[in-house]
Amino acid sequence: MVGRHKISIWFIIGSLLLTYGIIIFGANVYDWFSPSQTHSIVLGELHFGVWWGMLLIVIGLIYFIAFRPWKKQAA
């Protein structure tokens, strides 16, 4: 079993958070610049989806970088 590496569950969680953050951020930025006239969201002018997407991207990047499987191991 030469060349097998274990992938940390935290790397997978970071990847998911990063992916979901990009999707949420992108969808809400699109909605910000082309708002829908069919529904009105209370406090919609605060754009919570954009902030939430950015938070998920930051947290996901932290986990993604900290637990990446290709980093050099300390001897």
mmJSON file of the N, C-alpha and C atoms, coordinates in Angstrom:
{"data_MODEL":{"atom_site":{
"group_PDB":["ATOM","ATOM","ATOM","ATOM","ATOM","ATOM","ATOM","ATOM","ATOM","ATOM","ATOM","ATOM","ATOM","ATOM","ATOM","ATOM","ATOM","ATOM","ATOM","ATOM","ATOM","ATOM","ATOM","ATOM","ATOM","ATOM","ATOM","ATOM","ATOM","ATOM","ATOM","ATOM","ATOM","ATOM","ATOM","ATOM","ATOM","ATOM","ATOM","ATOM","ATOM","ATOM","ATOM","ATOM","ATOM","ATOM","ATOM","ATOM","ATOM","ATOM","ATOM","ATOM","ATOM","ATOM","ATOM","ATOM","ATOM","ATOM","ATOM","ATOM","ATOM","ATOM","ATOM","ATOM","ATOM","ATOM","ATOM","ATOM","ATOM","ATOM","ATOM","ATOM","ATOM","ATOM","ATOM","ATOM","ATOM","ATOM","ATOM","ATOM","ATOM","ATOM","ATOM","ATOM","ATOM","ATOM","ATOM","ATOM","ATOM","ATOM","ATOM","ATOM","ATOM","ATOM","ATOM","ATOM","ATOM","ATOM","ATOM","ATOM","ATOM","ATOM","ATOM","ATOM","ATOM","ATOM","ATOM","ATOM","ATOM","ATOM","ATOM","ATOM","ATOM","ATOM","ATOM","ATOM","ATOM","ATOM","ATOM","ATOM","ATOM","ATOM","ATOM","ATOM","ATOM","ATOM","ATOM","ATOM","ATOM","ATOM","ATOM","ATOM","ATOM","ATOM","ATOM","ATOM","ATOM","ATOM","ATOM","ATOM","ATOM","ATOM","ATOM","ATOM","ATOM","ATOM","ATOM","ATOM","ATOM","ATOM","ATOM","ATOM","ATOM","ATOM","ATOM","ATOM","ATOM","ATOM","ATOM","ATOM","ATOM","ATOM","ATOM","ATOM","ATOM","ATOM","ATOM","ATOM","ATOM","ATOM","ATOM","ATOM","ATOM","ATOM","ATOM","ATOM","ATOM","ATOM","ATOM","ATOM","ATOM","ATOM","ATOM","ATOM","ATOM","ATOM","ATOM","ATOM","ATOM","ATOM","ATOM","ATOM","ATOM","ATOM","ATOM","ATOM","ATOM","ATOM","ATOM","ATOM","ATOM","ATOM","ATOM","ATOM","ATOM","ATOM","ATOM","ATOM","ATOM","ATOM","ATOM","ATOM","ATOM","ATOM","ATOM","ATOM","ATOM","ATOM","ATOM","ATOM","ATOM","ATOM","ATOM","ATOM","ATOM"],
"id":[1,2,3,4,5,6,7,8,9,10,11,12,13,14,15,16,17,18,19,20,21,22,23,24,25,26,27,28,29,30,31,32,33,34,35,36,37,38,39,40,41,42,43,44,45,46,47,48,49,50,51,52,53,54,55,56,57,58,59,60,61,62,63,64,65,66,67,68,69,70,71,72,73,74,75,76,77,78,79,80,81,82,83,84,85,86,87,88,89,90,91,92,93,94,95,96,97,98,99,100,101,102,103,104,105,106,107,108,109,110,111,112,113,114,115,116,117,118,119,120,121,122,123,124,125,126,127,128,129,130,131,132,133,134,135,136,137,138,139,140,141,142,143,144,145,146,147,148,149,150,151,152,153,154,155,156,157,158,159,160,161,162,163,164,165,166,167,168,169,170,171,172,173,174,175,176,177,178,179,180,181,182,183,184,185,186,187,188,189,190,191,192,193,194,195,196,197,198,199,200,201,202,203,204,205,206,207,208,209,210,211,212,213,214,215,216,217,218,219,220,221,222,223,224,225],
"type_symbol":["N","C","C","N","C","C","N","C","C","N","C","C","N","C","C","N","C","C","N","C","C","N","C","C","N","C","C","N","C","C","N","C","C","N","C","C","N","C","C","N","C","C","N","C","C","N","C","C","N","C","C","N","C","C","N","C","C","N","C","C","N","C","C","N","C","C","N","C","C","N","C","C","N","C","C","N","C","C","N","C","C","N","C","C","N","C","C","N","C","C","N","C","C","N","C","C","N","C","C","N","C","C","N","C","C","N","C","C","N","C","C","N","C","C","N","C","C","N","C","C","N","C","C","N","C","C","N","C","C","N","C","C","N","C","C","N","C","C","N","C","C","N","C","C","N","C","C","N","C","C","N","C","C","N","C","C","N","C","C","N","C","C","N","C","C","N","C","C","N","C","C","N","C","C","N","C","C","N","C","C","N","C","C","N","C","C","N","C","C","N","C","C","N","C","C","N","C","C","N","C","C","N","C","C","N","C","C","N","C","C","N","C","C","N","C","C","N","C","C","N","C","C","N","C","C"],
"label_atom_id":["N","CA","C","N","CA","C","N","CA","C","N","CA","C","N","CA","C","N","CA","C","N","CA","C","N","CA","C","N","CA","C","N","CA","C","N","CA","C","N","CA","C","N","CA","C","N","CA","C","N","CA","C","N","CA","C","N","CA","C","N","CA","C","N","CA","C","N","CA","C","N","CA","C","N","CA","C","N","CA","C","N","CA","C","N","CA","C","N","CA","C","N","CA","C","N","CA","C","N","CA","C","N","CA","C","N","CA","C","N","CA","C","N","CA","C","N","CA","C","N","CA","C","N","CA","C","N","CA","C","N","CA","C","N","CA","C","N","CA","C","N","CA","C","N","CA","C","N","CA","C","N","CA","C","N","CA","C","N","CA","C","N","CA","C","N","CA","C","N","CA","C","N","CA","C","N","CA","C","N","CA","C","N","CA","C","N","CA","C","N","CA","C","N","CA","C","N","CA","C","N","CA","C","N","CA","C","N","CA","C","N","CA","C","N","CA","C","N","CA","C","N","CA","C","N","CA","C","N","CA","C","N","CA","C","N","CA","C","N","CA","C","N","CA","C","N","CA","C","N","CA","C","N","CA","C","N","CA","C","N","CA","C"],
"label_alt_id":[null,null,null,null,null,null,null,null,null,null,null,null,null,null,null,null,null,null,null,null,null,null,null,null,null,null,null,null,null,null,null,null,null,null,null,null,null,null,null,null,null,null,null,null,null,null,null,null,null,null,null,null,null,null,null,null,null,null,null,null,null,null,null,null,null,null,null,null,null,null,null,null,null,null,null,null,null,null,null,null,null,null,null,null,null,null,null,null,null,null,null,null,null,null,null,null,null,null,null,null,null,null,null,null,null,null,null,null,null,null,null,null,null,null,null,null,null,null,null,null,null,null,null,null,null,null,null,null,null,null,null,null,null,null,null,null,null,null,null,null,null,null,null,null,null,null,null,null,null,null,null,null,null,null,null,null,null,null,null,null,null,null,null,null,null,null,null,null,null,null,null,null,null,null,null,null,null,null,null,null,null,null,null,null,null,null,null,null,null,null,null,null,null,null,null,null,null,null,null,null,null,null,null,null,null,null,null,null,null,null,null,null,null,null,null,null,null,null,null,null,null,null,null,null,null],
"label_comp_id":["MET","MET","MET","VAL","VAL","VAL","GLY","GLY","GLY","ARG","ARG","ARG","HIS","HIS","HIS","LYS","LYS","LYS","ILE","ILE","ILE","SER","SER","SER","ILE","ILE","ILE","TRP","TRP","TRP","PHE","PHE","PHE","ILE","ILE","ILE","ILE","ILE","ILE","GLY","GLY","GLY","SER","SER","SER","LEU","LEU","LEU","LEU","LEU","LEU","LEU","LEU","LEU","THR","THR","THR","TYR","TYR","TYR","GLY","GLY","GLY","ILE","ILE","ILE","ILE","ILE","ILE","ILE","ILE","ILE","PHE","PHE","PHE","GLY","GLY","GLY","ALA","ALA","ALA","ASN","ASN","ASN","VAL","VAL","VAL","TYR","TYR","TYR","ASP","ASP","ASP","TRP","TRP","TRP","PHE","PHE","PHE","SER","SER","SER","PRO","PRO","PRO","SER","SER","SER","GLN","GLN","GLN","THR","THR","THR","HIS","HIS","HIS","SER","SER","SER","ILE","ILE","ILE","VAL","VAL","VAL","LEU","LEU","LEU","GLY","GLY","GLY","GLU","GLU","GLU","LEU","LEU","LEU","HIS","HIS","HIS","PHE","PHE","PHE","GLY","GLY","GLY","VAL","VAL","VAL","TRP","TRP","TRP","TRP","TRP","TRP","GLY","GLY","GLY","MET","MET","MET","LEU","LEU","LEU","LEU","LEU","LEU","ILE","ILE","ILE","VAL","VAL","VAL","ILE","ILE","ILE","GLY","GLY","GLY","LEU","LEU","LEU","ILE","ILE","ILE","TYR","TYR","TYR","PHE","PHE","PHE","ILE","ILE","ILE","ALA","ALA","ALA","PHE","PHE","PHE","ARG","ARG","ARG","PRO","PRO","PRO","TRP","TRP","TRP","LYS","LYS","LYS","LYS","LYS","LYS","GLN","GLN","GLN","ALA","ALA","ALA","ALA","ALA","ALA"],
"label_asym_id":["A","A","A","A","A","A","A","A","A","A","A","A","A","A","A","A","A","A","A","A","A","A","A","A","A","A","A","A","A","A","A","A","A","A","A","A","A","A","A","A","A","A","A","A","A","A","A","A","A","A","A","A","A","A","A","A","A","A","A","A","A","A","A","A","A","A","A","A","A","A","A","A","A","A","A","A","A","A","A","A","A","A","A","A","A","A","A","A","A","A","A","A","A","A","A","A","A","A","A","A","A","A","A","A","A","A","A","A","A","A","A","A","A","A","A","A","A","A","A","A","A","A","A","A","A","A","A","A","A","A","A","A","A","A","A","A","A","A","A","A","A","A","A","A","A","A","A","A","A","A","A","A","A","A","A","A","A","A","A","A","A","A","A","A","A","A","A","A","A","A","A","A","A","A","A","A","A","A","A","A","A","A","A","A","A","A","A","A","A","A","A","A","A","A","A","A","A","A","A","A","A","A","A","A","A","A","A","A","A","A","A","A","A","A","A","A","A","A","A","A","A","A","A","A","A"],
"label_entity_id":["1","1","1","1","1","1","1","1","1","1","1","1","1","1","1","1","1","1","1","1","1","1","1","1","1","1","1","1","1","1","1","1","1","1","1","1","1","1","1","1","1","1","1","1","1","1","1","1","1","1","1","1","1","1","1","1","1","1","1","1","1","1","1","1","1","1","1","1","1","1","1","1","1","1","1","1","1","1","1","1","1","1","1","1","1","1","1","1","1","1","1","1","1","1","1","1","1","1","1","1","1","1","1","1","1","1","1","1","1","1","1","1","1","1","1","1","1","1","1","1","1","1","1","1","1","1","1","1","1","1","1","1","1","1","1","1","1","1","1","1","1","1","1","1","1","1","1","1","1","1","1","1","1","1","1","1","1","1","1","1","1","1","1","1","1","1","1","1","1","1","1","1","1","1","1","1","1","1","1","1","1","1","1","1","1","1","1","1","1","1","1","1","1","1","1","1","1","1","1","1","1","1","1","1","1","1","1","1","1","1","1","1","1","1","1","1","1","1","1","1","1","1","1","1","1"],
"label_seq_id":[1,1,1,2,2,2,3,3,3,4,4,4,5,5,5,6,6,6,7,7,7,8,8,8,9,9,9,10,10,10,11,11,11,12,12,12,13,13,13,14,14,14,15,15,15,16,16,16,17,17,17,18,18,18,19,19,19,20,20,20,21,21,21,22,22,22,23,23,23,24,24,24,25,25,25,26,26,26,27,27,27,28,28,28,29,29,29,30,30,30,31,31,31,32,32,32,33,33,33,34,34,34,35,35,35,36,36,36,37,37,37,38,38,38,39,39,39,40,40,40,41,41,41,42,42,42,43,43,43,44,44,44,45,45,45,46,46,46,47,47,47,48,48,48,49,49,49,50,50,50,51,51,51,52,52,52,53,53,53,54,54,54,55,55,55,56,56,56,57,57,57,58,58,58,59,59,59,60,60,60,61,61,61,62,62,62,63,63,63,64,64,64,65,65,65,66,66,66,67,67,67,68,68,68,69,69,69,70,70,70,71,71,71,72,72,72,73,73,73,74,74,74,75,75,75],
"pdbx_PDB_ins_code":[null,null,null,null,null,null,null,null,null,null,null,null,null,null,null,null,null,null,null,null,null,null,null,null,null,null,null,null,null,null,null,null,null,null,null,null,null,null,null,null,null,null,null,null,null,null,null,null,null,null,null,null,null,null,null,null,null,null,null,null,null,null,null,null,null,null,null,null,null,null,null,null,null,null,null,null,null,null,null,null,null,null,null,null,null,null,null,null,null,null,null,null,null,null,null,null,null,null,null,null,null,null,null,null,null,null,null,null,null,null,null,null,null,null,null,null,null,null,null,null,null,null,null,null,null,null,null,null,null,null,null,null,null,null,null,null,null,null,null,null,null,null,null,null,null,null,null,null,null,null,null,null,null,null,null,null,null,null,null,null,null,null,null,null,null,null,null,null,null,null,null,null,null,null,null,null,null,null,null,null,null,null,null,null,null,null,null,null,null,null,null,null,null,null,null,null,null,null,null,null,null,null,null,null,null,null,null,null,null,null,null,null,null,null,null,null,null,null,null,null,null,null,null,null,null],
"Cartn_x":[0.831,0.0,0.882,1.631,2.512,1.736,1.95,1.345,-0.064,-0.557,-1.899,-1.814,-2.695,-2.763,-4.166,-4.23,-5.529,-5.992,-7.275,-7.868,-8.659,-8.359,-9.019,-10.473,-11.338,-12.743,-12.876,-11.948,-11.996,-11.676,-10.867,-10.616,-11.886,-12.618,-13.875,-14.905,-14.992,-15.922,-15.541,-14.259,-13.809,-14.159,-14.024,-14.383,-15.875,-16.694,-18.14,-18.525,-17.943,-18.241,-17.828,-16.678,-16.204,-17.143,-17.564,-18.476,-19.824,-20.401,-21.691,-21.585,-20.477,-20.278,-20.243,-19.557,-19.491,-20.869,-21.621,-22.963,-23.894,-23.908,-24.779,-24.379,-23.087,-22.601,-22.992,-22.745,-23.061,-24.549,-25.378,-26.825,-27.343,-26.815,-27.302,-26.727,-25.531,-25.013,-25.849,-26.214,-27.083,-28.43,-28.998,-30.279,-30.158,-28.998,-28.772,-28.836,-28.222,-28.165,-29.366,-30.129,-31.359,-32.45,-32.978,-33.949,-35.259,-35.853,-37.129,-38.254,-39.215,-40.344,-41.503,-41.4,-42.516,-42.563,-41.452,-41.466,-40.642,-41.023,-40.32,-39.866,-38.584,-38.016,-37.828,-38.28,-38.101,-36.606,-36.135,-34.729,-33.856,-34.44,-33.716,-32.589,-32.679,-31.639,-30.319,-30.337,-29.095,-28.297,-28.923,-28.268,-27.526,-28.272,-27.682,-27.056,-27.614,-27.059,-25.646,-25.374,-24.016,-23.04,-23.434,-22.564,-22.385,-23.464,-23.387,-22.488,-22.604,-21.751,-20.281,-19.99,-18.593,-18.06,-18.893,-18.465,-18.153,-19.014,-18.761,-17.497,-17.252,-16.041,-14.798,-14.813,-13.648,-13.403,-14.448,-14.301,-13.875,-14.481,-14.113,-12.664,-12.189,-10.786,-9.834,-10.202,-9.352,-9.208,-10.335,-10.271,-9.602,-9.899,-9.345,-7.821,-7.291,-5.833,-5.175,-5.804,-5.187,-5.096,-6.057,-6.096,-5.889,-5.228,-5.01,-4.122,-4.448,-3.678,-2.32,-2.084,-0.811,0.243,-0.027,0.98,2.103,3.263,4.414,4.251,4.494,4.387,5.668,5.496,6.665,7.342,8.659,9.404,9.456],
"Cartn_y":[-1.174,0.0,1.246,1.39,2.532,3.698,4.876,6.077,6.378,5.66,5.928,6.976,7.969,9.024,9.049,9.363,9.512,10.948,11.103,12.429,12.706,13.829,14.218,14.595,14.253,14.643,16.162,16.863,18.333,18.953,18.279,18.737,18.626,17.545,17.348,18.372,18.626,19.632,21.012,21.326,22.596,22.723,21.638,21.653,21.905,21.264,21.475,22.901,23.422,24.796,25.783,25.552,26.416,26.354,25.162,24.993,25.645,25.378,25.977,27.494,27.989,29.427,30.09,29.47,30.023,30.021,28.946,28.864,29.904,30.0,30.968,32.389,32.681,34.013,34.386,33.49,33.768,33.976,33.136,33.264,34.574,34.994,36.218,37.473,37.403,38.545,38.725,37.627,37.701,38.321,37.896,38.431,39.9,40.306,41.695,42.617,42.182,43.019,42.86,41.794,41.639,41.144,42.035,41.614,41.13,40.182,39.632,40.551,40.789,41.636,40.827,39.504,38.673,38.492,38.679,38.515,39.622,39.915,40.935,40.31,40.44,39.855,40.95,40.68,41.638,41.797,43.02,43.367,42.854,42.731,42.245,43.157,44.452,45.395,45.15,44.3,43.972,42.87,42.149,41.119,40.092,39.434,38.436,37.267,36.922,35.819,36.094,37.335,37.692,37.56,38.076,37.986,36.534,35.763,34.356,33.579,33.847,33.188,33.519,34.797,35.184,34.51,34.412,33.744,32.271,31.597,30.187,30.024,30.952,30.885,31.031,31.977,32.189,30.971,30.476,29.302,28.081,27.903,26.781,26.845,28.049,28.192,27.88,28.302,28.003,26.503,25.785,24.323,23.661,24.144,23.558,23.659,24.813,25.016,24.317,24.38,23.807,22.286,21.627,20.164,19.56,20.294,19.776,18.53,17.511,16.247,16.31,17.281,17.345,18.202,18.723,19.517,18.621,19.221,18.445,18.148,16.925,16.484,16.812,17.209,17.47,16.148,16.133,14.89,14.502],
"Cartn_z":[0.0,0.0,0.0,-1.038,-1.161,-1.769,-1.209,-1.778,-1.293,-0.299,0.215,1.306,1.217,2.216,2.803,4.082,4.718,4.531,4.257,4.126,5.386,6.013,7.249,6.978,7.933,7.83,7.838,8.488,8.546,7.197,6.395,5.034,4.203,4.369,3.638,4.083,5.395,5.901,5.367,5.353,4.793,3.321,2.575,1.156,0.969,1.799,1.718,2.088,3.174,3.569,2.479,1.887,0.811,-0.391,-0.764,-1.896,-1.623,-0.455,-0.112,-0.011,0.521,0.618,-0.742,-1.69,-3.042,-3.692,-3.501,-4.084,-3.467,-2.141,-1.454,-1.812,-1.802,-2.137,-3.565,-4.495,-5.897,-6.135,-5.529,-5.707,-5.129,-3.996,-3.371,-4.012,-4.565,-5.32,-6.583,-7.221,-8.395,-8.022,-6.902,-6.455,-6.062,-5.58,-5.189,-6.41,-7.516,-8.707,-9.635,-9.477,-10.249,-9.3,-8.462,-7.449,-8.068,-7.396,-7.829,-7.357,-8.2,-7.844,-7.268,-7.267,-6.824,-5.314,-4.632,-3.184,-2.519,-1.305,-0.537,0.773,1.079,2.284,3.323,4.534,5.616,5.874,5.991,6.172,5.026,3.85,2.674,2.241,2.613,2.22,2.948,3.977,4.685,3.994,3.085,2.267,3.126,3.999,4.886,4.132,2.986,2.205,1.727,1.37,0.927,2.094,3.245,4.432,4.868,4.842,5.23,4.269,2.985,1.998,2.21,2.497,2.752,4.016,5.059,6.289,6.029,5.277,4.952,4.104,3.196,2.373,3.243,4.169,5.042,5.93,6.582,7.454,6.638,5.461,4.601,4.154,3.81,3.411,4.556,5.766,6.927,7.111,7.105,7.264,6.062,4.859,3.647,3.644,4.038,4.039,5.226,6.4,7.602,7.542,6.909,6.922,5.541,4.632,3.287,3.343,2.584,2.654,1.974,1.118,0.394,1.085,2.291,2.979,3.486,3.652,4.12,5.615,5.964,7.351,8.097,9.359,10.201,10.53,10.532,10.762,12.197],
"occupancy":[1.0,1.0,1.0,1.0,1.0,1.0,1.0,1.0,1.0,1.0,1.0,1.0,1.0,1.0,1.0,1.0,1.0,1.0,1.0,1.0,1.0,1.0,1.0,1.0,1.0,1.0,1.0,1.0,1.0,1.0,1.0,1.0,1.0,1.0,1.0,1.0,1.0,1.0,1.0,1.0,1.0,1.0,1.0,1.0,1.0,1.0,1.0,1.0,1.0,1.0,1.0,1.0,1.0,1.0,1.0,1.0,1.0,1.0,1.0,1.0,1.0,1.0,1.0,1.0,1.0,1.0,1.0,1.0,1.0,1.0,1.0,1.0,1.0,1.0,1.0,1.0,1.0,1.0,1.0,1.0,1.0,1.0,1.0,1.0,1.0,1.0,1.0,1.0,1.0,1.0,1.0,1.0,1.0,1.0,1.0,1.0,1.0,1.0,1.0,1.0,1.0,1.0,1.0,1.0,1.0,1.0,1.0,1.0,1.0,1.0,1.0,1.0,1.0,1.0,1.0,1.0,1.0,1.0,1.0,1.0,1.0,1.0,1.0,1.0,1.0,1.0,1.0,1.0,1.0,1.0,1.0,1.0,1.0,1.0,1.0,1.0,1.0,1.0,1.0,1.0,1.0,1.0,1.0,1.0,1.0,1.0,1.0,1.0,1.0,1.0,1.0,1.0,1.0,1.0,1.0,1.0,1.0,1.0,1.0,1.0,1.0,1.0,1.0,1.0,1.0,1.0,1.0,1.0,1.0,1.0,1.0,1.0,1.0,1.0,1.0,1.0,1.0,1.0,1.0,1.0,1.0,1.0,1.0,1.0,1.0,1.0,1.0,1.0,1.0,1.0,1.0,1.0,1.0,1.0,1.0,1.0,1.0,1.0,1.0,1.0,1.0,1.0,1.0,1.0,1.0,1.0,1.0,1.0,1.0,1.0,1.0,1.0,1.0,1.0,1.0,1.0,1.0,1.0,1.0,1.0,1.0,1.0,1.0,1.0,1.0],
"B_iso_or_equiv":[0.0,0.0,0.0,0.0,0.0,0.0,0.0,0.0,0.0,0.0,0.0,0.0,0.0,0.0,0.0,0.0,0.0,0.0,0.0,0.0,0.0,0.0,0.0,0.0,0.0,0.0,0.0,0.0,0.0,0.0,0.0,0.0,0.0,0.0,0.0,0.0,0.0,0.0,0.0,0.0,0.0,0.0,0.0,0.0,0.0,0.0,0.0,0.0,0.0,0.0,0.0,0.0,0.0,0.0,0.0,0.0,0.0,0.0,0.0,0.0,0.0,0.0,0.0,0.0,0.0,0.0,0.0,0.0,0.0,0.0,0.0,0.0,0.0,0.0,0.0,0.0,0.0,0.0,0.0,0.0,0.0,0.0,0.0,0.0,0.0,0.0,0.0,0.0,0.0,0.0,0.0,0.0,0.0,0.0,0.0,0.0,0.0,0.0,0.0,0.0,0.0,0.0,0.0,0.0,0.0,0.0,0.0,0.0,0.0,0.0,0.0,0.0,0.0,0.0,0.0,0.0,0.0,0.0,0.0,0.0,0.0,0.0,0.0,0.0,0.0,0.0,0.0,0.0,0.0,0.0,0.0,0.0,0.0,0.0,0.0,0.0,0.0,0.0,0.0,0.0,0.0,0.0,0.0,0.0,0.0,0.0,0.0,0.0,0.0,0.0,0.0,0.0,0.0,0.0,0.0,0.0,0.0,0.0,0.0,0.0,0.0,0.0,0.0,0.0,0.0,0.0,0.0,0.0,0.0,0.0,0.0,0.0,0.0,0.0,0.0,0.0,0.0,0.0,0.0,0.0,0.0,0.0,0.0,0.0,0.0,0.0,0.0,0.0,0.0,0.0,0.0,0.0,0.0,0.0,0.0,0.0,0.0,0.0,0.0,0.0,0.0,0.0,0.0,0.0,0.0,0.0,0.0,0.0,0.0,0.0,0.0,0.0,0.0,0.0,0.0,0.0,0.0,0.0,0.0,0.0,0.0,0.0,0.0,0.0,0.0],
"pdbx_formal_charge":[null,null,null,null,null,null,null,null,null,null,null,null,null,null,null,null,null,null,null,null,null,null,null,null,null,null,null,null,null,null,null,null,null,null,null,null,null,null,null,null,null,null,null,null,null,null,null,null,null,null,null,null,null,null,null,null,null,null,null,null,null,null,null,null,null,null,null,null,null,null,null,null,null,null,null,null,null,null,null,null,null,null,null,null,null,null,null,null,null,null,null,null,null,null,null,null,null,null,null,null,null,null,null,null,null,null,null,null,null,null,null,null,null,null,null,null,null,null,null,null,null,null,null,null,null,null,null,null,null,null,null,null,null,null,null,null,null,null,null,null,null,null,null,null,null,null,null,null,null,null,null,null,null,null,null,null,null,null,null,null,null,null,null,null,null,null,null,null,null,null,null,null,null,null,null,null,null,null,null,null,null,null,null,null,null,null,null,null,null,null,null,null,null,null,null,null,null,null,null,null,null,null,null,null,null,null,null,null,null,null,null,null,null,null,null,null,null,null,null,null,null,null,null,null,null],
"auth_seq_id":[1,1,1,2,2,2,3,3,3,4,4,4,5,5,5,6,6,6,7,7,7,8,8,8,9,9,9,10,10,10,11,11,11,12,12,12,13,13,13,14,14,14,15,15,15,16,16,16,17,17,17,18,18,18,19,19,19,20,20,20,21,21,21,22,22,22,23,23,23,24,24,24,25,25,25,26,26,26,27,27,27,28,28,28,29,29,29,30,30,30,31,31,31,32,32,32,33,33,33,34,34,34,35,35,35,36,36,36,37,37,37,38,38,38,39,39,39,40,40,40,41,41,41,42,42,42,43,43,43,44,44,44,45,45,45,46,46,46,47,47,47,48,48,48,49,49,49,50,50,50,51,51,51,52,52,52,53,53,53,54,54,54,55,55,55,56,56,56,57,57,57,58,58,58,59,59,59,60,60,60,61,61,61,62,62,62,63,63,63,64,64,64,65,65,65,66,66,66,67,67,67,68,68,68,69,69,69,70,70,70,71,71,71,72,72,72,73,73,73,74,74,74,75,75,75],
"auth_comp_id":["MET","MET","MET","VAL","VAL","VAL","GLY","GLY","GLY","ARG","ARG","ARG","HIS","HIS","HIS","LYS","LYS","LYS","ILE","ILE","ILE","SER","SER","SER","ILE","ILE","ILE","TRP","TRP","TRP","PHE","PHE","PHE","ILE","ILE","ILE","ILE","ILE","ILE","GLY","GLY","GLY","SER","SER","SER","LEU","LEU","LEU","LEU","LEU","LEU","LEU","LEU","LEU","THR","THR","THR","TYR","TYR","TYR","GLY","GLY","GLY","ILE","ILE","ILE","ILE","ILE","ILE","ILE","ILE","ILE","PHE","PHE","PHE","GLY","GLY","GLY","ALA","ALA","ALA","ASN","ASN","ASN","VAL","VAL","VAL","TYR","TYR","TYR","ASP","ASP","ASP","TRP","TRP","TRP","PHE","PHE","PHE","SER","SER","SER","PRO","PRO","PRO","SER","SER","SER","GLN","GLN","GLN","THR","THR","THR","HIS","HIS","HIS","SER","SER","SER","ILE","ILE","ILE","VAL","VAL","VAL","LEU","LEU","LEU","GLY","GLY","GLY","GLU","GLU","GLU","LEU","LEU","LEU","HIS","HIS","HIS","PHE","PHE","PHE","GLY","GLY","GLY","VAL","VAL","VAL","TRP","TRP","TRP","TRP","TRP","TRP","GLY","GLY","GLY","MET","MET","MET","LEU","LEU","LEU","LEU","LEU","LEU","ILE","ILE","ILE","VAL","VAL","VAL","ILE","ILE","ILE","GLY","GLY","GLY","LEU","LEU","LEU","ILE","ILE","ILE","TYR","TYR","TYR","PHE","PHE","PHE","ILE","ILE","ILE","ALA","ALA","ALA","PHE","PHE","PHE","ARG","ARG","ARG","PRO","PRO","PRO","TRP","TRP","TRP","LYS","LYS","LYS","LYS","LYS","LYS","GLN","GLN","GLN","ALA","ALA","ALA","ALA","ALA","ALA"],
"auth_asym_id":["A","A","A","A","A","A","A","A","A","A","A","A","A","A","A","A","A","A","A","A","A","A","A","A","A","A","A","A","A","A","A","A","A","A","A","A","A","A","A","A","A","A","A","A","A","A","A","A","A","A","A","A","A","A","A","A","A","A","A","A","A","A","A","A","A","A","A","A","A","A","A","A","A","A","A","A","A","A","A","A","A","A","A","A","A","A","A","A","A","A","A","A","A","A","A","A","A","A","A","A","A","A","A","A","A","A","A","A","A","A","A","A","A","A","A","A","A","A","A","A","A","A","A","A","A","A","A","A","A","A","A","A","A","A","A","A","A","A","A","A","A","A","A","A","A","A","A","A","A","A","A","A","A","A","A","A","A","A","A","A","A","A","A","A","A","A","A","A","A","A","A","A","A","A","A","A","A","A","A","A","A","A","A","A","A","A","A","A","A","A","A","A","A","A","A","A","A","A","A","A","A","A","A","A","A","A","A","A","A","A","A","A","A","A","A","A","A","A","A","A","A","A","A","A","A"],
"auth_atom_id":["N","CA","C","N","CA","C","N","CA","C","N","CA","C","N","CA","C","N","CA","C","N","CA","C","N","CA","C","N","CA","C","N","CA","C","N","CA","C","N","CA","C","N","CA","C","N","CA","C","N","CA","C","N","CA","C","N","CA","C","N","CA","C","N","CA","C","N","CA","C","N","CA","C","N","CA","C","N","CA","C","N","CA","C","N","CA","C","N","CA","C","N","CA","C","N","CA","C","N","CA","C","N","CA","C","N","CA","C","N","CA","C","N","CA","C","N","CA","C","N","CA","C","N","CA","C","N","CA","C","N","CA","C","N","CA","C","N","CA","C","N","CA","C","N","CA","C","N","CA","C","N","CA","C","N","CA","C","N","CA","C","N","CA","C","N","CA","C","N","CA","C","N","CA","C","N","CA","C","N","CA","C","N","CA","C","N","CA","C","N","CA","C","N","CA","C","N","CA","C","N","CA","C","N","CA","C","N","CA","C","N","CA","C","N","CA","C","N","CA","C","N","CA","C","N","CA","C","N","CA","C","N","CA","C","N","CA","C","N","CA","C","N","CA","C","N","CA","C","N","CA","C","N","CA","C","N","CA","C","N","CA","C"],
"pdbx_PDB_model_num":[1,1,1,1,1,1,1,1,1,1,1,1,1,1,1,1,1,1,1,1,1,1,1,1,1,1,1,1,1,1,1,1,1,1,1,1,1,1,1,1,1,1,1,1,1,1,1,1,1,1,1,1,1,1,1,1,1,1,1,1,1,1,1,1,1,1,1,1,1,1,1,1,1,1,1,1,1,1,1,1,1,1,1,1,1,1,1,1,1,1,1,1,1,1,1,1,1,1,1,1,1,1,1,1,1,1,1,1,1,1,1,1,1,1,1,1,1,1,1,1,1,1,1,1,1,1,1,1,1,1,1,1,1,1,1,1,1,1,1,1,1,1,1,1,1,1,1,1,1,1,1,1,1,1,1,1,1,1,1,1,1,1,1,1,1,1,1,1,1,1,1,1,1,1,1,1,1,1,1,1,1,1,1,1,1,1,1,1,1,1,1,1,1,1,1,1,1,1,1,1,1,1,1,1,1,1,1,1,1,1,1,1,1,1,1,1,1,1,1,1,1,1,1,1,1]
}}}
